[in-house]
Each structure stands twice: as structure tokens, then as C-alpha cells.
């Protein structure tokens, strides 16, 4: 069964969904509509934010966010966060359409 899930990519979709949910729970409200998690590569979570000011502001919350993500999705092995600016960040994920 696990090979079938891996072959179809379904396991990656579940992992990505869990990471998005964990991200929404870990970040302060100001980041929820303006950011989205990307892939985890070598323990580094790539995060897309909608403008450059959020890159700097994210630095103030980095330790807190990392601690929450590590507790929520320990299997991801996240040890660091790197931010990149993407104008549409946070707008395309359905979980970010929640109210305030």
C-alpha cells in the first residue's frame, strides 16, 4: 500500500496539506494571508511571502515558528526557515481563505 501511495504522489499531497495546516497554526495572524510554505529541502523550509518587509519581520518570529512546526510535523525534520518574495504568496491556497 505504501508503494502505491508513493507511486501516485498521494503521500506527498497529504504531507503538503499537513505542512500547510501546521504553518497556519504556527505563524502569527499577520503572516497567514501573506505567506505560504514551500518544500523542505535538507531540513530547510522554503517560505514564500508577499513582500520584502515580511522577510525581515519573519526573522523576529523564526524561533517560535520553528518550535511550533517541529512539534506539529516532526517527520518533516525542519531545522530552519528561508523566506523568498513571491507576489501571490498566501493567495492561492484554499486554507488561507478563512476569515480573521
N, C-alpha and C positions, 0 to 999 in steps of 0.2 A: 504494500500500500504506500509506504513512504517513497519508493521509487516512482510510482505513478504520480504522486503529488509533485515530486521534484521535476519529473519529465514534463508535466503540463504547466508548471510555473505557479500552480495554485498555492504552494507553500510560501513562495515569495510574496504573493499578494496578501496572504494572511499576515506575514511578518511586517510588510509595509503598513498595513492597516493598524496593526498593534503599535507600531512606532508613531504613526500619526496621532493615535489616541493618547499615547504616553506623552507626546510632545504637547498636545493641548492641555494635559493635566500639569505638566512640569513648568511651563512658561507663564510669566505674569500676563494678565489680560491684554496689556498693551501690545504684546507680540503675537497674539493669536490670529488676528486678521491680517497681519503684515509679514508673516513668516511661514515657512513650511520645511519640514525635514526632508533631506535627500537620502543619499546612500551612506552606509557606514563602510569605510574602507580603512583597514588596518587600525580599527578602533576609533577612527575619527569620523564623527557625524558631520556631514556637509549640510549646512542650513542656508536656505535662501531667504533673504529679507528684501522688502520692497524699496528701501532707500538706505543710503550710506550712514545716516545718523543712527539707525538701528544696529548697525555693525558695532559701533562704539558703545552704545547703550547695552548691547548684549553682553559685553565684557563685564559689566557690573554684576550681572546675574549668573554668569557662567558656572561658578562652583555650585550654586544652589540648583541650577537646572541639571547639571551633570549628576549630582547626588540623586535627584528625583528620577532621572532617566535610568540610572544604574539600578535603582530599586524596582522600577516598573518593568523594564525589559532587560534583565540581566544577561540573557542569551545573546544580545547584540554586542556585548563587550565594548561599550562606548567608554572611551577614556578622555576624549577631547571633542571640542566643537569648533568648526571653522565656518565662518559666515561668508556668503557671497551675495552680491546685489543682483536681484532679478526683479524687474519692474512689476511683474504679475504675481509675485510671491504671495501666497496665502489666499489668493482669489479663486484658484481653480480647484481646490479640494472641497468636497461636499461637507466635510465635518466642520469646516470653518464658517458655514452659513448659519451657525447658531446665533441666537440673539445675545445681547450683552449679559 
